[in-house]
Amino acid sequence: MVLVDTDGEYVLLCQSTDKTDDELFKILGEIGKGEGMIDYKEFNNCFYTLPDKLPEGDIFLGYFIMKLGEDYAKNKDNAQWAKEVVGHWIAIGAYYTINRGGWDYWLFDLLTSQKSDYIYKDLYDKDETPTKCRVTVFGENGNLITSWYRDNPLEINVAKLRYVCAVGNQISNCLSQKDLIARAEALQLKVDSKEEGPQVATK
């Protein structure tokens, strides 16, 4: 089904290989009746950490969230830190910088600062590789990931509150170390008095 709303502002697409037309119309009929993704804490916890204000020339392209499965750990050679994040939610914000290229935020929601510190500082930091070097982000010890065949760093990552945050530069290698740090520190991360997680004034 491809429909247009009465105001002509949205195009709605609904596709299935096993549902009837009536079932598809029922699904489409529910659109706009609830809060959508806003109802899900997994969405809120990460989406509202994304920067409220972007540097000039940066464009927000989209947002993706999923629960990490066993394949993630396998792709990381079953490192202990990678196995520990399986089952947690990861959110990815995709961006484009005009005349430079694409990059992204990766936010691993590890539920508590204790779990975040354990996975990042006790496990990930001790997983030494020649491409990792120390860098300060948010006043915390983070890691800069480099590559001998790239001019700019591949990634910067740091643990902050309940999150492990990374700014990925692999897509187009367009950001310098200074650019990566500036974008990482633009994340809206501050402590809430009631629970560990972001509290953002503008939603």
C-alpha positions as CSV (number, residue, x, y, z in Angstrom):
1,M,0.0,0.0,0.0
2,V,1.2,3.5,-0.8
3,L,-1.0,6.2,0.6
4,V,-0.9,10.0,1.0
5,D,-2.3,11.7,4.1
6,T,-5.2,14.2,3.7
7,D,-2.9,17.2,4.1
8,G,-0.5,15.9,1.5
9,E,2.4,16.1,3.9
10,Y,3.3,12.4,4.2
11,V,3.6,9.3,2.0
12,L,2.8,6.1,3.9
13,L,4.1,2.8,2.7
14,C,3.0,-0.6,4.1
15,Q,4.2,-3.9,2.7
16,S,3.8,-7.5,3.7
17,T,3.9,-10.9,2.0
18,D,1.5,-12.6,4.3
19,K,-1.1,-10.0,5.4
20,T,-4.4,-9.2,3.6
21,D,-5.4,-5.8,2.3
22,D,-7.8,-5.4,5.3
23,E,-5.0,-6.2,7.7
24,L,-2.7,-3.6,6.0
25,F,-5.5,-1.0,6.2
26,K,-5.9,-1.7,9.9
27,I,-2.2,-1.2,10.5
28,L,-2.2,2.0,8.5
29,G,-5.3,3.1,10.4
30,E,-3.3,3.1,13.7
31,I,-0.7,5.7,12.4
32,G,-0.8,8.9,14.4
33,K,-2.9,7.6,17.2
34,G,-0.1,7.0,19.6
35,E,3.2,8.5,20.6
36,G,5.1,6.1,18.3
37,M,8.7,5.5,19.2
38,I,8.4,8.2,21.9
39,D,6.6,5.5,24.0
40,Y,9.7,3.4,24.1
41,K,12.4,4.1,26.7
42,E,14.9,2.3,24.6
43,F,14.3,5.0,21.9
44,N,14.2,8.0,24.3
45,N,17.3,7.0,26.2
46,C,19.5,7.2,23.2
47,F,17.7,9.5,20.7
48,Y,17.7,12.5,23.1
49,T,21.4,12.3,23.7
50,L,22.0,13.3,20.1
51,P,23.2,16.9,19.7
52,D,20.5,19.7,19.9
53,K,22.7,22.0,17.8
54,L,24.9,20.9,14.9
55,P,28.1,22.5,13.7
56,E,27.6,24.5,10.5
57,G,27.5,22.3,7.5
58,D,26.4,19.1,9.4
59,I,23.1,17.5,8.3
60,F,21.2,14.9,10.3
61,L,20.3,12.0,8.0
62,G,18.6,9.4,10.1
63,Y,18.5,7.3,13.2
64,F,18.6,3.5,13.8
65,I,18.2,1.4,16.9
66,M,18.5,-2.3,17.6
67,K,19.3,-4.9,20.2
68,L,22.8,-6.4,19.8
69,G,22.9,-10.1,19.0
70,E,25.6,-12.7,19.1
71,D,26.8,-11.7,15.6
72,Y,28.2,-8.5,17.1
73,A,30.5,-10.5,19.4
74,K,31.6,-12.8,16.6
75,N,32.5,-9.9,14.4
76,K,34.7,-8.7,17.3
77,D,36.5,-12.0,17.6
78,N,34.4,-12.9,20.7
79,A,36.4,-10.4,22.8
80,Q,35.0,-10.4,26.3
81,W,33.9,-6.8,26.2
82,A,32.0,-7.5,23.0
83,K,30.2,-10.5,24.5
84,E,29.2,-8.3,27.5
85,V,27.3,-5.8,25.3
86,V,25.3,-8.5,23.6
87,G,21.6,-8.1,24.5
88,H,22.0,-4.3,25.1
89,W,20.5,-1.6,22.8
90,I,22.7,0.3,20.4
91,A,21.5,3.5,18.5
92,I,23.2,5.0,15.5
93,G,22.7,8.6,14.3
94,A,23.8,9.2,10.7
95,Y,25.1,12.5,9.6
96,Y,26.6,14.2,6.5
97,T,29.0,17.2,6.5
98,I,28.6,19.3,3.4
99,N,31.6,19.0,0.9
100,R,33.3,16.5,3.2
101,G,31.2,13.3,3.7
102,G,29.3,11.0,6.1
103,W,30.0,10.0,9.7
104,D,27.9,8.6,12.6
105,Y,27.3,8.4,16.3
106,W,27.1,5.0,18.0
107,L,25.5,4.9,21.5
108,F,25.6,1.7,23.5
109,D,23.1,1.9,26.3
110,L,24.5,-0.3,29.1
111,L,21.8,0.7,31.7
112,T,24.1,1.8,34.5
113,S,27.4,3.7,34.9
114,Q,28.8,0.7,36.8
115,K,28.1,-1.6,33.8
116,S,29.4,0.9,31.4
117,D,32.7,1.4,33.4
118,Y,33.1,-2.4,33.8
119,I,32.8,-3.1,30.0
120,Y,34.7,-0.1,28.8
121,K,37.4,0.5,31.5
122,D,37.9,-3.0,32.9
123,L,37.5,-4.9,29.6
124,Y,37.7,-2.8,26.5
125,D,40.6,-0.6,27.7
126,K,42.7,-3.6,28.5
127,D,42.1,-5.1,25.0
128,E,45.3,-3.5,23.7
129,T,45.8,-3.0,20.0
130,P,48.4,-0.9,18.1
131,T,45.7,1.3,16.6
132,K,44.4,2.6,19.9
133,C,45.7,5.7,21.7
134,R,44.4,7.7,24.7
135,V,42.5,10.9,24.2
136,T,40.4,13.1,26.6
137,V,36.6,13.4,25.8
138,F,34.0,14.9,28.2
139,G,36.9,15.1,30.7
140,E,37.1,11.3,30.6
141,N,39.8,8.9,29.3
142,G,38.7,7.8,25.8
143,N,40.3,6.1,22.9
144,L,41.2,7.2,19.4
145,I,41.2,4.5,16.8
146,T,43.6,5.0,14.0
147,S,44.6,3.2,10.8
148,W,47.9,3.3,8.8
149,Y,46.0,3.6,5.5
150,R,43.7,6.5,6.5
151,D,44.7,10.2,6.9
152,N,42.2,10.8,9.7
153,P,41.2,8.6,12.8
154,L,38.6,5.9,12.2
155,E,36.8,6.5,15.5
156,I,36.8,8.1,18.9
157,N,35.0,6.4,21.8
158,V,34.4,7.1,25.5
159,A,32.3,5.8,28.4
160,K,30.0,8.4,30.0
161,L,27.2,7.7,32.5
162,R,25.4,4.6,31.3
163,Y,26.7,4.8,27.7
164,V,29.6,3.9,25.6
165,C,29.7,6.6,23.0
166,A,31.6,6.6,19.7
167,V,31.9,8.9,16.7
168,G,32.6,6.9,13.6
169,N,34.6,8.3,10.8
170,Q,34.9,5.2,8.7
171,I,32.3,6.2,6.1
172,S,34.3,8.9,4.4
173,N,37.2,9.6,6.7
174,C,36.2,13.3,6.6
175,L,36.8,14.3,10.3
176,S,40.0,15.2,12.0
177,Q,40.8,14.2,15.6
178,K,39.6,17.7,16.7
179,D,36.4,17.3,14.7
180,L,35.7,14.0,16.3
181,I,36.2,15.3,19.8
182,A,34.0,18.3,19.1
183,R,31.1,16.1,17.9
184,A,31.5,13.6,20.7
185,E,31.3,16.4,23.3
186,A,28.2,17.8,21.6
187,L,26.2,14.8,22.8
188,Q,23.6,15.8,25.4
189,L,24.8,13.8,28.3
190,K,24.1,14.9,31.9
191,V,23.0,13.2,35.1
192,D,19.4,13.1,36.0
193,S,18.7,13.1,39.8
194,K,16.1,10.3,39.5
195,E,17.8,7.8,37.2
196,E,20.9,7.4,35.2
197,G,20.2,8.8,31.7
198,P,20.0,11.9,29.6
199,Q,17.6,14.7,30.5
200,V,17.1,17.1,27.6
201,A,15.1,20.3,27.8
202,T,14.1,20.3,24.1
203,K,12.5,17.3,22.6
